[in-house]
Amino acid sequence: MTGIAPGLSVRGLGRNEIPVADWLCTCGHHERARGRNAVTELTTRARVQQCPHTTPIASGRAAA
């Protein structure tokens, strides 16, 4: 997809709605969470402007 900026989007926080969050990382990784607990976990873990998927720790390599 093109034209979609990386970031975190949360919808459905009103009454009687199931919250949904989408996180598009700068590396292109996409995650979607559905439900209050899952959305809370994703918004706590997601880092905008900082990719956790390409760091040495995330890929299993030791930092030099």
Phi and psi restraints in degrees (value plus and minus 20) as a CYANA .aco file:
   2 THR   PHI    -146.1  -106.1
   2 THR   PSI     137.7   177.7
   3 GLY   PHI      67.3   107.3
   3 GLY   PSI     -19.4    20.6
   4 ILE   PHI    -124.8   -84.8
   4 ILE   PSI     102.0   142.0
   5 ALA   PHI    -101.1   -61.1
   5 ALA   PSI     121.8   161.8
   6 PRO   PHI     -80.5   -40.5
   6 PRO   PSI     128.6   168.6
   7 GLY   PHI     139.3   179.3
   7 GLY   PSI    -193.4  -153.4
   8 LEU   PHI    -138.6   -98.6
   8 LEU   PSI     110.3   150.3
   9 SER   PHI    -146.5  -106.5
   9 SER   PSI     109.4   149.4
  10 VAL   PHI    -144.1  -104.1
  10 VAL   PSI     111.3   151.3
  11 ARG   PHI    -151.5  -111.5
  11 ARG   PSI     139.2   179.2
  12 GLY   PHI      59.5    99.5
  12 GLY   PSI      16.4    56.4
  13 LEU   PHI    -109.0   -69.0
  13 LEU   PSI     -19.0    21.0
  14 GLY   PHI     -97.4   -57.4
  14 GLY   PSI     159.6   199.6
  15 ARG   PHI     -86.4   -46.4
  15 ARG   PSI     123.8   163.8
  16 ASN   PHI      38.2    78.2
  16 ASN   PSI       7.1    47.1
  17 GLU   PHI    -142.2  -102.2
  17 GLU   PSI     124.8   164.8
  18 ILE   PHI    -108.6   -68.6
  18 ILE   PSI     100.8   140.8
  19 PRO   PHI     -89.3   -49.3
  19 PRO   PSI     124.8   164.8
  20 VAL   PHI    -154.4  -114.4
  20 VAL   PSI     114.9   154.9
  21 ALA   PHI    -145.8  -105.8
  21 ALA   PSI     119.6   159.6
  22 ASP   PHI    -141.8  -101.8
  22 ASP   PSI     112.9   152.9
  23 TRP   PHI    -143.3  -103.3
  23 TRP   PSI      99.6   139.6
  24 LEU   PHI    -130.2   -90.2
  24 LEU   PSI      92.0   132.0
  25 CYS   PHI     -96.3   -56.3
  25 CYS   PSI     141.6   181.6
  26 THR   PHI     -84.3   -44.3
  26 THR   PSI     -41.8    -1.8
  27 CYS   PHI    -104.3   -64.3
  27 CYS   PSI     -27.6    12.4
  28 GLY   PHI      83.3   123.3
  28 GLY   PSI     -26.6    13.4
  29 HIS   PHI     -86.7   -46.7
  29 HIS   PSI     114.7   154.7
  30 HIS   PHI    -142.1  -102.1
  30 HIS   PSI     115.8   155.8
  31 GLU   PHI    -152.7  -112.7
  31 GLU   PSI     124.3   164.3
  32 ARG   PHI    -147.0  -107.0
  32 ARG   PSI     116.4   156.4
  33 ALA   PHI    -142.8  -102.8
  33 ALA   PSI     122.8   162.8
  34 ARG   PHI    -153.5  -113.5
  34 ARG   PSI     109.3   149.3
  35 GLY   PHI      84.0   124.0
  35 GLY   PSI     129.8   169.8
  36 ARG   PHI     -77.3   -37.3
  36 ARG   PSI     -67.5   -27.5
  37 ASN   PHI     -85.9   -45.9
  37 ASN   PSI     -62.8   -22.8
  38 ALA   PHI     -86.2   -46.2
  38 ALA   PSI     -59.7   -19.7
  39 VAL   PHI     -86.0   -46.0
  39 VAL   PSI     -61.5   -21.5
  40 THR   PHI     -81.3   -41.3
  40 THR   PSI     -63.5   -23.5
  41 GLU   PHI     -83.9   -43.9
  41 GLU   PSI     -64.2   -24.2
  42 LEU   PHI     -86.5   -46.5
  42 LEU   PSI     -63.4   -23.4
  43 THR   PHI     -87.7   -47.7
  43 THR   PSI     -45.9    -5.9
  44 THR   PHI     -94.3   -54.3
  44 THR   PSI     -57.2   -17.2
  45 ARG   PHI    -106.6   -66.6
  45 ARG   PSI     -51.3   -11.3
  46 ALA   PHI     -87.3   -47.3
  46 ALA   PSI     118.2   158.2
  47 ARG   PHI    -144.2  -104.2
  47 ARG   PSI      94.4   134.4
  48 VAL   PHI    -101.9   -61.9
  48 VAL   PSI     117.1   157.1
  49 GLN   PHI      51.1    91.1
  49 GLN   PSI      -9.7    30.3
  50 GLN   PHI    -163.4  -123.4
  50 GLN   PSI      92.5   132.5
  51 CYS   PHI    -107.7   -67.7
  51 CYS   PSI      95.7   135.7
  52 PRO   PHI    -103.3   -63.3
  52 PRO   PSI     -26.5    13.5
  53 HIS   PHI    -106.8   -66.8
  53 HIS   PSI     -36.5     3.5
  54 THR   PHI    -135.1   -95.1
  54 THR   PSI     -10.3    29.7
  55 THR   PHI     -99.1   -59.1
  55 THR   PSI     135.0   175.0
  56 PRO   PHI     -78.1   -38.1
  56 PRO   PSI     -55.2   -15.2
  57 ILE   PHI     -86.5   -46.5
  57 ILE   PSI     -63.4   -23.4
  58 ALA   PHI     -87.0   -47.0
  58 ALA   PSI     -51.3   -11.3
  59 SER   PHI    -113.3   -73.3
  59 SER   PSI     -19.0    21.0
  60 GLY   PHI      70.2   110.2
  60 GLY   PSI     -16.2    23.8
  61 ARG   PHI    -112.1   -72.1
  61 ARG   PSI     127.2   167.2
  62 ALA   PHI     -98.4   -58.4
  62 ALA   PSI     121.2   161.2
  63 ALA   PHI     -93.3   -53.3
  63 ALA   PSI     120.9   160.9
